[in-house]
Structure formats: structure tokens, C-alpha cells
Amino acid sequence: MRMVFIVIYVIVCLSLIATVLLQSGRSAGLSGAIAGGAQSLFGKKKGLDDLLSKISTGLAIGFMLLAIILTILAS
């Protein structure tokens, strides 16, 4: 039973790392400082970033819950 949780935990950890790395930065380099107004005028492609943000939030919650479960099972 504990081994199943460990395998799921490792998968969640790797998925969380991947989704965080795939997200674009908040300012996206110099374009955030220079062209901030233009992005609000013309709109920014946020579909993928919003999806990755929601996925990473869910994975972070799963990460914390699995860490608590594994701690309880270890004792």
C-alpha cells in the first residue's frame, strides 16, 4: 500500500516540476517592462498559462496531501 503512494508521489512530483517549468514568467523578460501597456491593449495569449496554472495548483495540493499521507504511513 505504501509503495503505491510512493509511486503516485513521484509521478505528482515530476508532473509538478514539468508544469512549473512550462509556464511563462510573470514579466516575460523586457517585454513586461517596456510593452506592458501594449499587452493590455492587444491582449495576451493566456489560455495555456491559465491551464498550466490550474494544473500546477492541483498538483501542489496533491503533493501536500500525499506528503502527509506518507508521513502518517511511515510512523
N, CA, C and O atoms as a Tripos MOL2 file, in Angstrom:
@<TRIPOS>MOLECULE
protein
  300   299    75     0     0
PROTEIN
NO_CHARGES

@<TRIPOS>ATOM
      1 N           0.8190   -1.1930    0.0000 N.3       1 MET1
      2 CA          0.0000    0.0000    0.0000 C.3       1 MET1
      3 C           0.8710    1.2690    0.0000 C.2       1 MET1
      4 O           0.6100    2.2300   -0.7240 O.2       1 MET1
      5 N           1.9030    1.2290    0.8330 N.am      2 ARG2
      6 CA          2.7930    2.3870    0.9180 C.3       2 ARG2
      7 C           3.5480    2.5990   -0.3930 C.2       2 ARG2
      8 O           3.7920    3.7360   -0.7960 O.2       2 ARG2
      9 N           3.9150    1.5080   -1.0520 N.am      3 MET3
     10 CA          4.6510    1.6020   -2.3160 C.3       3 MET3
     11 C           3.7950    2.2680   -3.4060 C.2       3 MET3
     12 O           4.3170    3.0060   -4.2410 O.2       3 MET3
     13 N           2.5070    2.0080   -3.3930 N.am      4 VAL4
     14 CA          1.6020    2.6320   -4.3690 C.3       4 VAL4
     15 C           1.5870    4.1450   -4.1600 C.2       4 VAL4
     16 O           1.6340    4.9030   -5.1290 O.2       4 VAL4
     17 N           1.5210    4.5890   -2.9070 N.am      5 PHE5
     18 CA          1.5390    6.0230   -2.6280 C.3       5 PHE5
     19 C           2.8740    6.6500   -3.0160 C.2       5 PHE5
     20 O           2.9080    7.7920   -3.4750 O.2       5 PHE5
     21 N           3.9590    5.9290   -2.8420 N.am      6 ILE6
     22 CA          5.2780    6.4540   -3.2140 C.3       6 ILE6
     23 C           5.3730    6.6390   -4.7270 C.2       6 ILE6
     24 O           5.9010    7.6470   -5.1940 O.2       6 ILE6
     25 N           4.8690    5.6790   -5.4900 N.am      7 VAL7
     26 CA          4.8920    5.7870   -6.9500 C.3       7 VAL7
     27 C           4.0370    6.9640   -7.4090 C.2       7 VAL7
     28 O           4.4540    7.7350   -8.2740 O.2       7 VAL7
     29 N           2.8490    7.1040   -6.8350 N.am      8 ILE8
     30 CA          1.9780    8.2340   -7.1830 C.3       8 ILE8
     31 C           2.6440    9.5510   -6.7940 C.2       8 ILE8
     32 O           2.5480   10.5400   -7.5210 O.2       8 ILE8
     33 N           3.3140    9.5600   -5.6540 N.am      9 TYR9
     34 CA          4.0070   10.7610   -5.1710 C.3       9 TYR9
     35 C           5.1100   11.1900   -6.1380 C.2       9 TYR9
     36 O           5.2530   12.3770   -6.4310 O.2       9 TYR9
     37 N           5.8780   10.2410   -6.6260 N.am     10 VAL10
     38 CA          6.9520   10.5550   -7.5760 C.3      10 VAL10
     39 C           6.3690   11.0930   -8.8890 C.2      10 VAL10
     40 O           6.9120   12.0310   -9.4710 O.2      10 VAL10
     41 N           5.2770   10.5060   -9.3460 N.am     11 ILE11
     42 CA          4.6340   10.9880  -10.5750 C.3      11 ILE11
     43 C           4.1120   12.4050  -10.3870 C.2      11 ILE11
     44 O           4.2690   13.2460  -11.2730 O.2      11 ILE11
     45 N           3.4940   12.6760   -9.2480 N.am     12 VAL12
     46 CA          2.9990   14.0250   -8.9600 C.3      12 VAL12
     47 C           4.1580   15.0060   -8.8750 C.2      12 VAL12
     48 O           4.0510   16.1230   -9.3810 O.2      12 VAL12
     49 N           5.2600   14.6160   -8.2490 N.am     13 CYS13
     50 CA          6.4290   15.4960   -8.1450 C.3      13 CYS13
     51 C           6.9870   15.8640   -9.5130 C.2      13 CYS13
     52 O           7.2510   17.0360   -9.7830 O.2      13 CYS13
     53 N           7.1640   14.8800  -10.3630 N.am     14 LEU14
     54 CA          7.7070   15.1470  -11.7010 C.3      14 LEU14
     55 C           6.7410   15.9720  -12.5420 C.2      14 LEU14
     56 O           7.1660   16.8370  -13.3080 O.2      14 LEU14
     57 N           5.4520   15.7110  -12.4050 N.am     15 SER15
     58 CA          4.4520   16.4860  -13.1460 C.3      15 SER15
     59 C           4.4180   17.9360  -12.6740 C.2      15 SER15
     60 O           4.2710   18.8540  -13.4800 O.2      15 SER15
     61 N           4.5550   18.1340  -11.3780 N.am     16 LEU16
     62 CA          4.5710   19.4900  -10.8340 C.3      16 LEU16
     63 C           5.7910   20.2640  -11.3340 C.2      16 LEU16
     64 O           5.6820   21.4400  -11.6830 O.2      16 LEU16
     65 N           6.9260   19.6210  -11.3690 N.am     17 ILE17
     66 CA          8.1410   20.2670  -11.8920 C.3      17 ILE17
     67 C           7.9490   20.6420  -13.3580 C.2      17 ILE17
     68 O           8.3090   21.7440  -13.7700 O.2      17 ILE17
     69 N           7.3860   19.7370  -14.1400 N.am     18 ALA18
     70 CA          7.1900   19.9940  -15.5700 C.3      18 ALA18
     71 C           6.2200   21.1490  -15.8100 C.2      18 ALA18
     72 O           6.4750   22.0010  -16.6610 O.2      18 ALA18
     73 N           5.1070   21.1860  -15.0680 N.am     19 THR19
     74 CA          4.1360   22.2560  -15.3020 C.3      19 THR19
     75 C           4.6710   23.6160  -14.8660 C.2      19 THR19
     76 O           4.3640   24.6280  -15.4960 O.2      19 THR19
     77 N           5.4580   23.6550  -13.8100 N.am     20 VAL20
     78 CA          6.0340   24.9350  -13.3790 C.3      20 VAL20
     79 C           7.0610   25.4230  -14.4020 C.2      20 VAL20
     80 O           7.1270   26.6170  -14.6940 O.2      20 VAL20
     81 N           7.8510   24.5140  -14.9380 N.am     21 LEU21
     82 CA          8.8510   24.9170  -15.9290 C.3      21 LEU21
     83 C           8.2330   25.3310  -17.2590 C.2      21 LEU21
     84 O           8.8200   26.1350  -17.9830 O.2      21 LEU21
     85 N           7.0590   24.7980  -17.5940 N.am     22 LEU22
     86 CA          6.4070   25.1460  -18.8500 C.3      22 LEU22
     87 C           5.7060   26.5000  -18.8050 C.2      22 LEU22
     88 O           5.4170   27.0780  -19.8530 O.2      22 LEU22
     89 N           5.4300   27.0100  -17.6160 N.am     23 GLN23
     90 CA          4.7630   28.2990  -17.5040 C.3      23 GLN23
     91 C           5.7170   29.4170  -17.8930 C.2      23 GLN23
     92 O           6.9200   29.3480  -17.6410 O.2      23 GLN23
     93 N           5.1520   30.4520  -18.5130 N.am     24 SER24
     94 CA          5.9900   31.6070  -18.8340 C.3      24 SER24
     95 C           6.1020   32.4890  -17.5990 C.2      24 SER24
     96 O           5.2580   32.4360  -16.7040 O.2      24 SER24
     97 N           7.1510   33.2980  -17.5620 N.am     25 GLY25
     98 CA          7.3890   34.1530  -16.4160 C.3      25 GLY25
     99 C           6.3490   35.2510  -16.2970 C.2      25 GLY25
    100 O           5.5940   35.5020  -17.2360 O.2      25 GLY25
    101 N           6.3070   35.8990  -15.1590 N.am     26 ARG26
    102 CA          5.3310   36.9740  -14.9310 C.3      26 ARG26
    103 C           5.5690   38.1550  -15.8640 C.2      26 ARG26
    104 O           4.6230   38.6900  -16.4430 O.2      26 ARG26
    105 N           6.8110   38.5600  -16.0100 N.am     27 SER27
    106 CA          7.0810   39.7230  -16.8410 C.3      27 SER27
    107 C           7.5170   39.3350  -18.2460 C.2      27 SER27
    108 O           7.5090   40.1770  -19.1440 O.2      27 SER27
    109 N           7.8960   38.0820  -18.4560 N.am     28 ALA28
    110 CA          8.3620   37.5830  -19.7560 C.3      28 ALA28
    111 C           9.5150   38.4250  -20.2900 C.2      28 ALA28
    112 O           9.5050   38.8250  -21.4540 O.2      28 ALA28
    113 N          10.4970   38.6920  -19.4560 N.am     29 GLY29
    114 CA         11.6880   39.4310  -19.8750 C.3      29 GLY29
    115 C          11.4520   40.9270  -19.9190 C.2      29 GLY29
    116 O          10.7200   41.4740  -19.0950 O.2      29 GLY29
    117 N          12.0780   41.5910  -20.8900 N.am     30 LEU30
    118 CA         11.9560   43.0420  -21.0060 C.3      30 LEU30
    119 C          10.6110   43.4650  -21.5520 C.2      30 LEU30
    120 O          10.2230   44.6220  -21.3910 O.2      30 LEU30
    121 N           9.8880   42.5650  -22.1930 N.am     31 SER31
    122 CA          8.6000   42.9500  -22.7600 C.3      31 SER31
    123 C           7.6150   43.3530  -21.6800 C.2      31 SER31
    124 O           6.7150   44.1530  -21.9380 O.2      31 SER31
    125 N           7.7630   42.8170  -20.4710 N.am     32 GLY32
    126 CA          6.8790   43.1940  -19.3770 C.3      32 GLY32
    127 C           7.1140   44.6240  -18.9230 C.2      32 GLY32
    128 O           6.1720   45.3170  -18.5380 O.2      32 GLY32
    129 N           8.3620   45.0700  -18.9630 N.am     33 ALA33
    130 CA          8.6850   46.4260  -18.5170 C.3      33 ALA33
    131 C           8.4370   47.4570  -19.6090 C.2      33 ALA33
    132 O           8.0240   48.5800  -19.3200 O.2      33 ALA33
    133 N           8.6860   47.0830  -20.8620 N.am     34 ILE34
    134 CA          8.5890   48.0420  -21.9550 C.3      34 ILE34
    135 C           7.1940   48.0680  -22.5640 C.2      34 ILE34
    136 O           6.6260   49.1390  -22.7730 O.2      34 ILE34
    137 N           6.6490   46.9060  -22.8460 N.am     35 ALA35
    138 CA          5.3960   46.8380  -23.5970 C.3      35 ALA35
    139 C           4.2260   46.3840  -22.7350 C.2      35 ALA35
    140 O           3.3300   45.6980  -23.2260 O.2      35 ALA35
    141 N           4.2200   46.7470  -21.4890 N.am     36 GLY36
    142 CA          3.1310   46.3370  -20.6120 C.3      36 GLY36
    143 C           1.7900   46.8720  -21.0450 C.2      36 GLY36
    144 O           0.7860   46.1630  -20.9700 O.2      36 GLY36
    145 N           1.7520   48.1150  -21.4980 N.am     37 GLY37
    146 CA          0.5030   48.7090  -21.9520 C.3      37 GLY37
    147 C           0.0080   48.0890  -23.2420 C.2      37 GLY37
    148 O          -1.2000   47.9620  -23.4430 O.2      37 GLY37
    149 N           0.9180   47.7030  -24.1160 N.am     38 ALA38
    150 CA          0.5180   47.1030  -25.3880 C.3      38 ALA38
    151 C          -0.1210   45.7430  -25.1680 C.2      38 ALA38
    152 O          -1.0350   45.3610  -25.8980 O.2      38 ALA38
    153 N           0.3460   45.0150  -24.1790 N.am     39 GLN39
    154 CA         -0.2420   43.7150  -23.9160 C.3      39 GLN39
    155 C          -1.6640   43.8550  -23.4180 C.2      39 GLN39
    156 O          -2.5160   43.0250  -23.7360 O.2      39 GLN39
    157 N          -1.9320   44.8900  -22.6450 N.am     40 SER40
    158 CA         -3.2980   45.0700  -22.1630 C.3      40 SER40
    159 C          -4.2040   45.5660  -23.2740 C.2      40 SER40
    160 O          -5.4050   45.2960  -23.2510 O.2      40 SER40
    161 N          -3.6510   46.2930  -24.2570 N.am     41 LEU41
    162 CA         -4.4530   46.7510  -25.3860 C.3      41 LEU41
    163 C          -4.7820   45.6230  -26.3520 C.2      41 LEU41
    164 O          -5.9340   45.4510  -26.7510 O.2      41 LEU41
    165 N          -3.7750   44.8660  -26.7200 N.am     42 PHE42
    166 CA         -3.9570   43.8440  -27.7470 C.3      42 PHE42
    167 C          -4.2690   42.4700  -27.1780 C.2      42 PHE42
    168 O          -4.5830   41.5480  -27.9310 O.2      42 PHE42
    169 N          -4.1900   42.3220  -25.8950 N.am     43 GLY43
    170 CA         -4.4650   41.0340  -25.2660 C.3      43 GLY43
    171 C          -3.2370   40.1390  -25.3220 C.2      43 GLY43
    172 O          -2.3920   40.2650  -26.2080 O.2      43 GLY43
    173 N          -3.1610   39.2480  -24.3680 N.am     44 LYS44
    174 CA         -2.0200   38.3470  -24.2810 C.3      44 LYS44
    175 C          -2.5520   36.9300  -24.3490 C.2      44 LYS44
    176 O          -3.6450   36.6480  -23.8570 O.2      44 LYS44
    177 N          -1.7890   36.0410  -24.9540 N.am     45 LYS45
    178 CA         -2.1900   34.6440  -25.0070 C.3      45 LYS45
    179 C          -2.0670   34.0430  -23.6170 C.2      45 LYS45
    180 O          -0.9680   33.7200  -23.1670 O.2      45 LYS45
    181 N          -3.1840   33.8970  -22.9480 N.am     46 LYS46
    182 CA         -3.1380   33.4190  -21.5780 C.3      46 LYS46
    183 C          -3.8100   32.0720  -21.4240 C.2      46 LYS46
    184 O          -3.8570   31.5390  -20.3160 O.2      46 LYS46
    185 N          -4.3320   31.5030  -22.4990 N.am     47 GLY47
    186 CA         -5.0530   30.2450  -22.3950 C.3      47 GLY47
    187 C          -4.2040   29.1300  -21.8220 C.2      47 GLY47
    188 O          -4.6170   28.4530  -20.8800 O.2      47 GLY47
    189 N          -3.0240   28.9320  -22.3800 N.am     48 LEU48
    190 CA         -2.1430   27.8710  -21.9260 C.3      48 LEU48
    191 C          -1.5870   28.1640  -20.5390 C.2      48 LEU48
    192 O          -1.4680   27.2580  -19.7140 O.2      48 LEU48
    193 N          -1.2490   29.4170  -20.2760 N.am     49 ASP49
    194 CA         -0.7260   29.7790  -18.9560 C.3      49 ASP49
    195 C          -1.7790   29.5850  -17.8710 C.2      49 ASP49
    196 O          -1.4610   29.1330  -16.7710 O.2      49 ASP49
    197 N          -3.0160   29.9210  -18.1720 N.am     50 ASP50
    198 CA         -4.0850   29.7170  -17.1870 C.3      50 ASP50
    199 C          -4.2990   28.2370  -16.9150 C.2      50 ASP50
    200 O          -4.4860   27.8290  -15.7690 O.2      50 ASP50
    201 N          -4.2720   27.4380  -17.9690 N.am     51 LEU51
    202 CA         -4.4440   25.9950  -17.8080 C.3      51 LEU51
    203 C          -3.2980   25.3970  -16.9920 C.2      51 LEU51
    204 O          -3.5280   24.5960  -16.0860 O.2      51 LEU51
    205 N          -2.0710   25.7850  -17.3160 N.am     52 LEU52
    206 CA         -0.9160   25.2800  -16.5700 C.3      52 LEU52
    207 C          -0.9390   25.7400  -15.1190 C.2      52 LEU52
    208 O          -0.4980   25.0110  -14.2300 O.2      52 LEU52
    209 N          -1.4440   26.9320  -14.8740 N.am     53 SER53
    210 CA         -1.5530   27.4300  -13.5100 C.3      53 SER53
    211 C          -2.5460   26.5970  -12.6960 C.2      53 SER53
    212 O          -2.2830   26.2640  -11.5400 O.2      53 SER53
    213 N          -3.6710   26.2690  -13.2960 N.am     54 LYS54
    214 CA         -4.6690   25.4460  -12.6050 C.3      54 LYS54
    215 C          -4.1520   24.0310  -12.3730 C.2      54 LYS54
    216 O          -4.3870   23.4450  -11.3170 O.2      54 LYS54
    217 N          -3.4490   23.4850  -13.3590 N.am     55 ILE55
    218 CA         -2.8950   22.1390  -13.2060 C.3      55 ILE55
    219 C          -1.8390   22.1180  -12.1080 C.2      55 ILE55
    220 O          -1.8070   21.1980  -11.2920 O.2      55 ILE55
    221 N          -0.9710   23.1350  -12.0860 N.am     56 SER56
    222 CA          0.0760   23.1590  -11.0680 C.3      56 SER56
    223 C          -0.5100   23.3770   -9.6720 C.2      56 SER56
    224 O           0.0380   22.8690   -8.6940 O.2      56 SER56
    225 N          -1.6080   24.1180   -9.5620 N.am     57 THR57
    226 CA         -2.2710   24.2740   -8.2680 C.3      57 THR57
    227 C          -2.8180   22.9410   -7.7780 C.2      57 THR57
    228 O          -2.6560   22.5910   -6.6090 O.2      57 THR57
    229 N          -3.4570   22.2060   -8.6620 N.am     58 GLY58
    230 CA         -3.9700   20.8870   -8.2910 C.3      58 GLY58
    231 C          -2.8680   19.9150   -7.9230 C.2      58 GLY58
    232 O          -3.0000   19.1440   -6.9720 O.2      58 GLY58
    233 N          -1.7850   19.9520   -8.6760 N.am     59 LEU59
    234 CA         -0.6580   19.0710   -8.3740 C.3      59 LEU59
    235 C           0.0120   19.4510   -7.0570 C.2      59 LEU59
    236 O           0.4750   18.5730   -6.3280 O.2      59 LEU59
    237 N           0.0690   20.7330   -6.7430 N.am     60 ALA60
    238 CA          0.6580   21.1640   -5.4710 C.3      60 ALA60
    239 C          -0.1920   20.6960   -4.2900 C.2      60 ALA60
    240 O           0.3430   20.2960   -3.2560 O.2      60 ALA60
    241 N          -1.5060   20.7450   -4.4450 N.am     61 ILE61
    242 CA         -2.3940   20.2400   -3.3950 C.3      61 ILE61
    243 C          -2.2080   18.7370   -3.2380 C.2      61 ILE61
    244 O          -2.1360   18.2280   -2.1200 O.2      61 ILE61
    245 N          -2.1290   18.0240   -4.3690 N.am     62 GLY62
    246 CA         -1.8780   16.5860   -4.3100 C.3      62 GLY62
    247 C          -0.5370   16.2580   -3.6840 C.2      62 GLY62
    248 O          -0.4130   15.2850   -2.9400 O.2      62 GLY62
    249 N           0.4580   17.0610   -3.9810 N.am     63 PHE63
    250 CA          1.7970   16.8850   -3.4000 C.3      63 PHE63
    251 C           1.7400   16.9880   -1.8800 C.2      63 PHE63
    252 O           2.3130   16.1600   -1.1710 O.2      63 PHE63
    253 N           1.0520   18.0040   -1.3880 N.am     64 MET64
    254 CA          0.9760   18.1970    0.0700 C.3      64 MET64
    255 C           0.1840   17.0760    0.7390 C.2      64 MET64
    256 O           0.5800   16.5750    1.7910 O.2      64 MET64
    257 N          -0.9260   16.6860    0.1330 N.am     65 LEU65
    258 CA         -1.7320   15.6180    0.7190 C.3      65 LEU65
    259 C          -0.9770   14.2880    0.7370 C.2      65 LEU65
    260 O          -1.0120   13.5630    1.7320 O.2      65 LEU65
    261 N          -0.3050   13.9740   -0.3520 N.am     66 LEU66
    262 CA          0.4660   12.7350   -0.4010 C.3      66 LEU66
    263 C           1.6320   12.7530    0.5860 C.2      66 LEU66
    264 O           1.9690   11.7210    1.1670 O.2      66 LEU66
    265 N           2.2440   13.9090    0.7760 N.am     67 ALA67
    266 CA          3.3310   14.0170    1.7540 C.3      67 ALA67
    267 C           2.8070   13.7380    3.1630 C.2      67 ALA67
    268 O           3.4690   13.0640    3.9530 O.2      67 ALA67
    269 N           1.6220   14.2540    3.4750 N.am     68 ILE68
    270 CA          1.0240   13.9930    4.7880 C.3      68 ILE68
    271 C           0.6590   12.5280    4.9370 C.2      68 ILE68
    272 O           0.9050   11.9330    5.9860 O.2      68 ILE68
    273 N           0.0760   11.9370    3.9030 N.am     69 ILE69
    274 CA         -0.3060   10.5180    3.9560 C.3      69 ILE69
    275 C           0.9330    9.6340    4.1350 C.2      69 ILE69
    276 O           0.9220    8.7020    4.9400 O.2      69 ILE69
    277 N           1.9940    9.9250    3.3890 N.am     70 LEU70
    278 CA          3.2190    9.1180    3.5200 C.3      70 LEU70
    279 C           3.8670    9.2830    4.8810 C.2      70 LEU70
    280 O           4.4630    8.3430    5.4090 O.2      70 LEU70
    281 N           3.7530   10.4730    5.4500 N.am     71 THR71
    282 CA          4.2950   10.6780    6.7970 C.3      71 THR71
    283 C           3.5150    9.8600    7.8320 C.2      71 THR71
    284 O           4.1010    9.2830    8.7470 O.2      71 THR71
    285 N           2.2050    9.8180    7.6780 N.am     72 ILE72
    286 CA          1.3810    9.0450    8.5950 C.3      72 ILE72
    287 C           1.6530    7.5500    8.4390 C.2      72 ILE72
    288 O           1.7170    6.8200    9.4280 O.2      72 ILE72
    289 N           1.8140    7.0990    7.1930 N.am     73 LEU73
    290 CA          2.0770    5.6690    6.9610 C.3      73 LEU73
    291 C           3.4660    5.2490    7.4400 C.2      73 LEU73
    292 O           3.6740    4.0830    7.7780 O.2      73 LEU73
    293 N           4.4140    6.1800    7.4750 N.am     74 ALA74
    294 CA          5.7700    5.8440    7.8970 C.3      74 ALA74
    295 C           5.8760    5.6520    9.4050 C.2      74 ALA74
    296 O           6.7700    4.9530    9.8830 O.2      74 ALA74
    297 N           4.9780    6.2630   10.1450 N.am     75 SER75
    298 CA          5.0730    6.1530   11.6040 C.3      75 SER75
    299 C           4.3240    4.9600   12.1610 C.2      75 SER75
    300 O           4.3180    4.7450   13.3730 O.2      75 SER75
@<TRIPOS>BOND
     1     1     2 1
     2     2     3 1
     3     3     4 2
     4     3     5 am
     5     5     6 1
     6     6     7 1
     7     7     8 2
     8     7     9 am
     9     9    10 1
    10    10    11 1
    11    11    12 2
    12    11    13 am
    13    13    14 1
    14    14    15 1
    15    15    16 2
    16    15    17 am
    17    17    18 1
    18    18    19 1
    19    19    20 2
    20    19    21 am
    21    21    22 1
    22    22    23 1
    23    23    24 2
    24    23    25 am
    25    25    26 1
    26    26    27 1
    27    27    28 2
    28    27    29 am
    29    29    30 1
    30    30    31 1
    31    31    32 2
    32    31    33 am
    33    33    34 1
    34    34    35 1
    35    35    36 2
    36    35    37 am
    37    37    38 1
    38    38    39 1
    39    39    40 2
    40    39    41 am
    41    41    42 1
    42    42    43 1
    43    43    44 2
    44    43    45 am
    45    45    46 1
    46    46    47 1
    47    47    48 2
    48    47    49 am
    49    49    50 1
    50    50    51 1
    51    51    52 2
    52    51    53 am
    53    53    54 1
    54    54    55 1
    55    55    56 2
    56    55    57 am
    57    57    58 1
    58    58    59 1
    59    59    60 2
    60    59    61 am
    61    61    62 1
    62    62    63 1
    63    63    64 2
    64    63    65 am
    65    65    66 1
    66    66    67 1
    67    67    68 2
    68    67    69 am
    69    69    70 1
    70    70    71 1
    71    71    72 2
    72    71    73 am
    73    73    74 1
    74    74    75 1
    75    75    76 2
    76    75    77 am
    77    77    78 1
    78    78    79 1
    79    79    80 2
    80    79    81 am
    81    81    82 1
    82    82    83 1
    83    83    84 2
    84    83    85 am
    85    85    86 1
    86    86    87 1
    87    87    88 2
    88    87    89 am
    89    89    90 1
    90    90    91 1
    91    91    92 2
    92    91    93 am
    93    93    94 1
    94    94    95 1
    95    95    96 2
    96    95    97 am
    97    97    98 1
    98    98    99 1
    99    99   100 2
   100    99   101 am
   101   101   102 1
   102   102   103 1
   103   103   104 2
   104   103   105 am
   105   105   106 1
   106   106   107 1
   107   107   108 2
   108   107   109 am
   109   109   110 1
   110   110   111 1
   111   111   112 2
   112   111   113 am
   113   113   114 1
   114   114   115 1
   115   115   116 2
   116   115   117 am
   117   117   118 1
   118   118   119 1
   119   119   120 2
   120   119   121 am
   121   121   122 1
   122   122   123 1
   123   123   124 2
   124   123   125 am
   125   125   126 1
   126   126   127 1
   127   127   128 2
   128   127   129 am
   129   129   130 1
   130   130   131 1
   131   131   132 2
   132   131   133 am
   133   133   134 1
   134   134   135 1
   135   135   136 2
   136   135   137 am
   137   137   138 1
   138   138   139 1
   139   139   140 2
   140   139   141 am
   141   141   142 1
   142   142   143 1
   143   143   144 2
   144   143   145 am
   145   145   146 1
   146   146   147 1
   147   147   148 2
   148   147   149 am
   149   149   150 1
   150   150   151 1
   151   151   152 2
   152   151   153 am
   153   153   154 1
   154   154   155 1
   155   155   156 2
   156   155   157 am
   157   157   158 1
   158   158   159 1
   159   159   160 2
   160   159   161 am
   161   161   162 1
   162   162   163 1
   163   163   164 2
   164   163   165 am
   165   165   166 1
   166   166   167 1
   167   167   168 2
   168   167   169 am
   169   169   170 1
   170   170   171 1
   171   171   172 2
   172   171   173 am
   173   173   174 1
   174   174   175 1
   175   175   176 2
   176   175   177 am
   177   177   178 1
   178   178   179 1
   179   179   180 2
   180   179   181 am
   181   181   182 1
   182   182   183 1
   183   183   184 2
   184   183   185 am
   185   185   186 1
   186   186   187 1
   187   187   188 2
   188   187   189 am
   189   189   190 1
   190   190   191 1
   191   191   192 2
   192   191   193 am
   193   193   194 1
   194   194   195 1
   195   195   196 2
   196   195   197 am
   197   197   198 1
   198   198   199 1
   199   199   200 2
   200   199   201 am
   201   201   202 1
   202   202   203 1
   203   203   204 2
   204   203   205 am
   205   205   206 1
   206   206   207 1
   207   207   208 2
   208   207   209 am
   209   209   210 1
   210   210   211 1
   211   211   212 2
   212   211   213 am
   213   213   214 1
   214   214   215 1
   215   215   216 2
   216   215   217 am
   217   217   218 1
   218   218   219 1
   219   219   220 2
   220   219   221 am
   221   221   222 1
   222   222   223 1
   223   223   224 2
   224   223   225 am
   225   225   226 1
   226   226   227 1
   227   227   228 2
   228   227   229 am
   229   229   230 1
   230   230   231 1
   231   231   232 2
   232   231   233 am
   233   233   234 1
   234   234   235 1
   235   235   236 2
   236   235   237 am
   237   237   238 1
   238   238   239 1
   239   239   240 2
   240   239   241 am
   241   241   242 1
   242   242   243 1
   243   243   244 2
   244   243   245 am
   245   245   246 1
   246   246   247 1
   247   247   248 2
   248   247   249 am
   249   249   250 1
   250   250   251 1
   251   251   252 2
   252   251   253 am
   253   253   254 1
   254   254   255 1
   255   255   256 2
   256   255   257 am
   257   257   258 1
   258   258   259 1
   259   259   260 2
   260   259   261 am
   261   261   262 1
   262   262   263 1
   263   263   264 2
   264   263   265 am
   265   265   266 1
   266   266   267 1
   267   267   268 2
   268   267   269 am
   269   269   270 1
   270   270   271 1
   271   271   272 2
   272   271   273 am
   273   273   274 1
   274   274   275 1
   275   275   276 2
   276   275   277 am
   277   277   278 1
   278   278   279 1
   279   279   280 2
   280   279   281 am
   281   281   282 1
   282   282   283 1
   283   283   284 2
   284   283   285 am
   285   285   286 1
   286   286   287 1
   287   287   288 2
   288   287   289 am
   289   289   290 1
   290   290   291 1
   291   291   292 2
   292   291   293 am
   293   293   294 1
   294   294   295 1
   295   295   296 2
   296   295   297 am
   297   297   298 1
   298   298   299 1
   299   299   300 2
@<TRIPOS>SUBSTRUCTURE
     1 MET1         2 RESIDUE 1 A MET
     2 ARG2         6 RESIDUE 1 A ARG
     3 MET3        10 RESIDUE 1 A MET
     4 VAL4        14 RESIDUE 1 A VAL
     5 PHE5        18 RESIDUE 1 A PHE
     6 ILE6        22 RESIDUE 1 A ILE
     7 VAL7        26 RESIDUE 1 A VAL
     8 ILE8        30 RESIDUE 1 A ILE
     9 TYR9        34 RESIDUE 1 A TYR
    10 VAL10       38 RESIDUE 1 A VAL
    11 ILE11       42 RESIDUE 1 A ILE
    12 VAL12       46 RESIDUE 1 A VAL
    13 CYS13       50 RESIDUE 1 A CYS
    14 LEU14       54 RESIDUE 1 A LEU
    15 SER15       58 RESIDUE 1 A SER
    16 LEU16       62 RESIDUE 1 A LEU
    17 ILE17       66 RESIDUE 1 A ILE
    18 ALA18       70 RESIDUE 1 A ALA
    19 THR19       74 RESIDUE 1 A THR
    20 VAL20       78 RESIDUE 1 A VAL
    21 LEU21       82 RESIDUE 1 A LEU
    22 LEU22       86 RESIDUE 1 A LEU
    23 GLN23       90 RESIDUE 1 A GLN
    24 SER24       94 RESIDUE 1 A SER
    25 GLY25       98 RESIDUE 1 A GLY
    26 ARG26      102 RESIDUE 1 A ARG
    27 SER27      106 RESIDUE 1 A SER
    28 ALA28      110 RESIDUE 1 A ALA
    29 GLY29      114 RESIDUE 1 A GLY
    30 LEU30      118 RESIDUE 1 A LEU
    31 SER31      122 RESIDUE 1 A SER
    32 GLY32      126 RESIDUE 1 A GLY
    33 ALA33      130 RESIDUE 1 A ALA
    34 ILE34      134 RESIDUE 1 A ILE
    35 ALA35      138 RESIDUE 1 A ALA
    36 GLY36      142 RESIDUE 1 A GLY
    37 GLY37      146 RESIDUE 1 A GLY
    38 ALA38      150 RESIDUE 1 A ALA
    39 GLN39      154 RESIDUE 1 A GLN
    40 SER40      158 RESIDUE 1 A SER
    41 LEU41      162 RESIDUE 1 A LEU
    42 PHE42      166 RESIDUE 1 A PHE
    43 GLY43      170 RESIDUE 1 A GLY
    44 LYS44      174 RESIDUE 1 A LYS
    45 LYS45      178 RESIDUE 1 A LYS
    46 LYS46      182 RESIDUE 1 A LYS
    47 GLY47      186 RESIDUE 1 A GLY
    48 LEU48      190 RESIDUE 1 A LEU
    49 ASP49      194 RESIDUE 1 A ASP
    50 ASP50      198 RESIDUE 1 A ASP
    51 LEU51      202 RESIDUE 1 A LEU
    52 LEU52      206 RESIDUE 1 A LEU
    53 SER53      210 RESIDUE 1 A SER
    54 LYS54      214 RESIDUE 1 A LYS
    55 ILE55      218 RESIDUE 1 A ILE
    56 SER56      222 RESIDUE 1 A SER
    57 THR57      226 RESIDUE 1 A THR
    58 GLY58      230 RESIDUE 1 A GLY
    59 LEU59      234 RESIDUE 1 A LEU
    60 ALA60      238 RESIDUE 1 A ALA
    61 ILE61      242 RESIDUE 1 A ILE
    62 GLY62      246 RESIDUE 1 A GLY
    63 PHE63      250 RESIDUE 1 A PHE
    64 MET64      254 RESIDUE 1 A MET
    65 LEU65      258 RESIDUE 1 A LEU
    66 LEU66      262 RESIDUE 1 A LEU
    67 ALA67      266 RESIDUE 1 A ALA
    68 ILE68      270 RESIDUE 1 A ILE
    69 ILE69      274 RESIDUE 1 A ILE
    70 LEU70      278 RESIDUE 1 A LEU
    71 THR71      282 RESIDUE 1 A THR
    72 ILE72      286 RESIDUE 1 A ILE
    73 LEU73      290 RESIDUE 1 A LEU
    74 ALA74      294 RESIDUE 1 A ALA
    75 SER75      298 RESIDUE 1 A SER
